[in-house]
Amino acid sequence: MSPPLLQVVDAGRRYGGSWRFPTGRQPARWAVRALSLDLDARESLGLVGESGSGKSTLARLICALEPPTTGRILLRGADVAALARRGFGRRVQYVLQDAAGALNPRKTVGQSLALPLQRLRGVRRRSLGGAVARLLDRVGLSPELAARYPHQLSGGQAQRVVIARAIAPEPELLVLDEPVSALDVLVQAQILALLQDLQRHLPTAFLLISHDLAVVERLCPRVAVMQDERLVEHGPREEVLRHPRHDYTRRLLAAAPRAAAAVPRRMNGN
């Protein structure tokens, strides 16, 4: 039997605990502690918890941007630290909350999308224009936006471009860290509708990180809940969100806003 796409095995991440002049030894602080979960191919898992619970740190560990202090992170049975040295970006992509900050201000949208197409997919230069246009269309944007720079985009357009760049190499796993929290309510609904469409048509697993249970409920059949660096509850969406076992999950549910309503995918003005 083949292993899950992603396995997080007793992973922890500790910061501090080293000597720093002139303050002396900095106290150690755990950002993620003894956490285990898995994710199958084409599955969508929602990771929820309040700010500071360790969600984004876990995302960085999974994307091999930081090493775990304890435990292991495996992609199809192989340690991501080793995979990071040979084509890891082709298999795992990371979508950040700050879309505008994630784009190079000196590159046009077309140039930003062309880079992963060339380096990770091997698209030839003569085919780049068409490939970029298809990517923009895939995320509900006009191909004309390829000539724009990041400062010429709205927040929703910038987030769509970042999503387009992430799906360009056709990854096995897409890690989305609060992808709609910086957007207004209407644009949030549009981006969520886009993500639902991508889930239906891409052979990609989604790990969606959010503090908003309504967002996770809409997109993810499985839910995991973090509190104070630990995983306190996880399971099928209906079980966790309808019949939570942990008091912290019940408190999150009591404070959760209503899920955003579905809207059409193509909205070039936002």
Phi, psi and omega per residue, in radians:
M1 nan 2.267 -3.097
S2 -1.268 2.592 3.141
P3 -1.252 2.839 3.032
P4 -1.016 2.800 3.071
L5 -1.009 -0.875 -3.103
L6 -2.152 2.322 3.021
Q7 -2.269 2.149 2.996
V8 -1.852 2.015 -2.978
V9 -2.024 1.797 3.061
D10 0.869 0.744 -3.039
A11 -1.419 2.489 3.057
G12 -2.500 2.678 3.091
R13 -2.389 2.102 -3.109
R14 -2.020 2.428 3.068
Y15 -2.027 2.681 3.094
G16 1.431 -2.854 -3.116
G17 1.450 0.296 -3.141
S18 -2.106 2.804 3.134
W19 -1.356 2.286 3.119
R20 -2.389 1.984 3.108
F21 -1.250 2.410 0.063
P22 -1.747 0.157 -3.015
T23 -1.475 -0.104 -3.128
G24 1.444 -2.649 -3.032
R25 -1.362 2.196 3.110
Q26 -1.406 2.283 -3.125
P27 -1.097 2.486 3.092
A28 -1.257 2.495 3.118
R29 -2.361 2.207 3.091
W30 -1.528 2.242 3.063
A31 -1.715 -0.516 3.015
V32 -2.421 2.403 -3.037
R33 -2.400 2.114 2.996
A34 0.816 0.966 -3.039
L35 -1.886 2.320 3.097
S36 -2.307 2.349 3.019
L37 -2.820 2.901 3.073
D38 -2.455 2.864 -3.082
L39 -2.543 2.204 3.133
D40 -1.506 2.865 3.085
A41 -1.010 2.386 3.098
R42 1.143 0.174 3.104
E43 -1.559 2.728 3.072
S44 -2.109 2.173 -3.140
L45 -2.118 2.276 3.075
G46 -1.750 2.267 3.109
L47 -1.964 2.031 -3.047
V48 -2.110 2.792 3.122
G49 2.774 2.822 -3.113
E50 -1.263 2.926 3.096
S51 -1.023 2.379 -3.141
G52 1.550 0.032 -3.114
S53 -1.384 -0.238 3.107
G54 1.934 0.108 -3.071
K55 -1.077 -0.878 -3.080
S56 -1.203 -0.587 3.061
T57 -1.083 -0.755 3.096
L58 -1.066 -0.700 3.102
A59 -1.044 -0.739 3.130
R60 -1.153 -0.614 3.084
L61 -1.138 -0.776 -3.126
I62 -1.113 -0.648 -3.129
C63 -1.487 0.129 3.092
A64 1.086 0.453 3.059
L65 -1.444 -0.360 3.033
E66 -2.459 2.612 3.084
P67 -1.522 2.558 3.029
P68 -1.233 2.529 3.049
T69 -1.304 -0.642 3.085
T70 -2.335 2.777 3.068
G71 1.338 -2.949 -3.062
R72 -2.443 2.671 2.989
I73 -2.111 2.119 -3.051
L74 -2.103 2.435 3.017
L75 -2.045 1.979 -3.032
R76 0.857 0.739 3.047
G77 1.514 -0.107 -3.120
A78 -1.879 2.459 -3.121
D79 -1.130 2.288 -3.077
V80 -1.171 -0.446 3.116
A81 -1.076 -0.684 3.099
A82 -1.303 -0.678 -3.139
L83 -1.149 -0.529 -3.103
A84 -1.049 -0.356 -3.134
R85 -1.564 -0.037 -3.125
R86 -2.598 1.479 2.985
G87 1.295 0.433 -3.107
F88 -1.102 -0.627 3.138
G89 -1.109 -0.361 3.061
R90 -1.243 -0.413 -3.020
R91 -1.868 -0.526 -3.108
V92 -2.287 2.293 3.118
Q93 -2.246 2.641 -3.001
Y94 -2.140 2.179 3.072
V95 -1.875 2.062 -3.083
L96 -1.554 2.793 3.113
Q97 -1.137 -0.746 -3.080
D98 -1.532 1.533 -3.073
A99 -1.111 -0.780 -3.108
A100 -1.074 -0.703 3.135
G101 -1.236 -0.353 -3.133
A102 -1.453 -0.183 -3.124
L103 -1.775 2.460 3.099
N104 -1.236 2.051 -3.087
P105 -1.132 -0.290 -3.105
R106 -1.654 -0.037 3.134
K107 -1.978 2.486 3.041
T108 -1.224 2.895 3.069
V109 -0.983 -0.776 -3.139
G110 -1.054 -0.721 3.131
Q111 -1.162 -0.690 3.133
S112 -1.138 -0.636 3.134
L113 -1.387 -0.510 -3.124
A114 -1.183 -0.551 -3.054
L115 -1.043 -0.954 3.114
P116 -1.165 -0.524 3.100
L117 -1.105 -0.705 3.137
Q118 -1.296 -0.913 -2.961
R119 -1.380 -0.579 -3.044
L120 -1.827 -0.423 3.127
R121 -1.925 -0.240 3.126
G122 1.285 0.448 3.109
V123 -1.197 2.305 -3.126
R124 -1.275 2.691 -3.063
R125 -0.975 -0.706 -3.082
R126 -1.197 -0.298 -3.127
S127 -1.769 -0.029 -3.015
L128 -1.135 -0.724 -3.103
G129 -0.995 -0.813 3.127
G130 -1.174 -0.680 3.138
A131 -1.151 -0.700 3.093
V132 -1.119 -0.762 3.134
A133 -1.066 -0.702 3.130
R134 -1.186 -0.641 3.084
L135 -1.102 -0.801 3.138
L136 -1.078 -0.744 3.106
D137 -1.104 -0.624 -3.115
R138 -1.098 -0.530 -3.137
V139 -1.784 0.255 3.024
G140 1.425 0.458 3.126
L141 -2.059 2.643 3.093
S142 -1.258 2.431 3.070
P143 -1.007 -0.353 3.121
E144 -1.103 -0.394 -3.131
L145 -1.218 -0.167 -3.134
A146 -1.060 -0.459 -3.100
A147 -1.517 -0.096 -3.101
R148 -1.491 2.766 3.029
Y149 -1.744 2.816 -3.075
P150 -0.931 -0.653 -3.108
H151 -1.212 -0.204 3.114
Q152 -1.643 0.113 -3.113
L153 -1.857 2.601 2.957
S154 -1.329 2.980 3.138
G155 -1.062 -0.737 3.125
G156 -1.160 -0.699 3.103
Q157 -1.114 -0.745 3.140
A158 -1.079 -0.713 3.132
Q159 -1.147 -0.658 3.088
R160 -1.121 -0.678 3.115
V161 -1.131 -0.741 3.121
V162 -1.101 -0.692 3.084
I163 -1.143 -0.723 3.109
A164 -1.061 -0.742 3.114
R165 -1.104 -0.644 -3.120
A166 -1.222 -0.623 -3.127
I167 -1.522 -0.128 -3.108
A168 -0.960 -0.783 -3.133
P169 -1.426 0.107 -3.141
E170 0.986 1.069 -3.046
P171 -1.266 2.805 3.034
E172 -1.391 -0.508 -3.085
L173 -2.369 2.298 3.073
L174 -2.038 2.064 3.112
V175 -1.771 2.051 -3.088
L176 -1.992 1.987 -3.070
D177 -1.771 1.777 -3.137
E178 0.881 0.997 -2.994
P179 -1.239 -0.216 -3.105
V180 -2.183 -0.022 -3.008
S181 -1.185 -0.400 -3.131
A182 -1.568 0.061 -3.052
L183 -1.872 2.741 3.079
D184 -1.278 2.968 -2.932
V185 -1.076 -0.770 -3.119
L186 -1.110 -0.790 -3.128
V187 -1.189 -0.614 3.034
Q188 -0.946 -0.830 -3.119
A189 -1.078 -0.666 3.122
Q190 -1.147 -0.750 3.136
I191 -1.189 -0.670 3.093
L192 -1.102 -0.701 3.092
A193 -1.102 -0.688 3.080
L194 -1.086 -0.795 -3.130
L195 -1.099 -0.675 3.066
Q196 -1.062 -0.713 3.121
D197 -1.129 -0.729 3.120
L198 -1.139 -0.663 3.106
Q199 -1.040 -0.663 -3.100
R200 -1.252 -0.498 -2.953
H201 -2.009 -0.201 -3.125
L202 -1.808 2.504 3.064
P203 -1.449 0.917 -2.981
T204 -2.199 2.429 3.009
A205 -1.484 2.578 -3.122
F206 -2.078 2.242 2.908
L207 -1.962 1.875 -3.062
L208 -1.796 2.090 -3.131
I209 -1.827 2.244 -3.075
S210 -2.770 2.692 2.955
H211 -1.625 -0.071 -3.014
D212 -1.821 1.890 -3.124
L213 -1.128 -0.517 -3.140
A214 -1.128 -0.669 3.105
V215 -1.141 -0.811 -3.128
V216 -1.135 -0.705 3.138
E217 -1.038 -0.620 -3.092
R218 -1.275 -0.551 -2.954
L219 -1.925 -0.334 -2.904
C220 -2.181 2.113 3.071
P221 -1.201 -0.412 3.075
R222 -2.100 2.541 -3.076
V223 -2.302 2.403 3.014
A224 -2.153 2.451 -3.054
V225 -2.060 2.225 3.102
M226 -1.918 2.464 2.996
Q227 -2.525 2.266 3.071
D228 0.863 0.940 3.030
E229 1.276 0.004 -3.077
R230 -2.114 2.735 2.991
L231 -1.508 2.069 -3.064
V232 -1.812 -0.322 -3.133
E233 -2.857 2.469 3.030
H234 -2.751 2.705 -3.128
G235 2.806 -2.958 3.091
P236 -1.030 2.570 -3.102
R237 -0.915 -0.834 -3.075
E238 -1.106 -0.621 -3.130
E239 -1.255 -0.814 -3.077
V240 -1.257 -0.734 -3.034
L241 -1.554 -0.363 3.123
R242 -1.738 -0.564 -3.099
H243 -2.355 1.090 -3.088
P244 -1.119 2.474 3.117
R245 -1.625 -0.493 -3.031
H246 -1.699 2.456 -3.126
D247 -1.069 -0.614 3.139
Y248 -1.118 -0.709 3.086
T249 -1.087 -0.717 3.110
R250 -1.086 -0.647 3.114
R251 -1.217 -0.669 3.066
L252 -1.085 -0.741 3.137
L253 -1.119 -0.661 -3.140
A254 -1.140 -0.486 -3.109
A255 -1.707 -0.024 -3.019
A256 -1.292 2.359 3.027
P257 -1.328 2.947 3.077
R258 -1.170 2.584 3.092
A259 -1.153 2.567 3.141
A260 -1.212 2.530 -3.141
A261 -1.306 2.627 3.124
A262 -1.247 2.520 3.129
V263 -2.411 2.913 3.112
P264 -1.041 2.606 -3.078
R265 -1.239 -0.735 -3.003
R266 -1.564 1.903 3.117
M267 -2.467 1.431 -3.006
N268 -1.149 -0.369 -3.092
G269 -1.427 -0.046 -3.072
N270 -2.302 nan nan
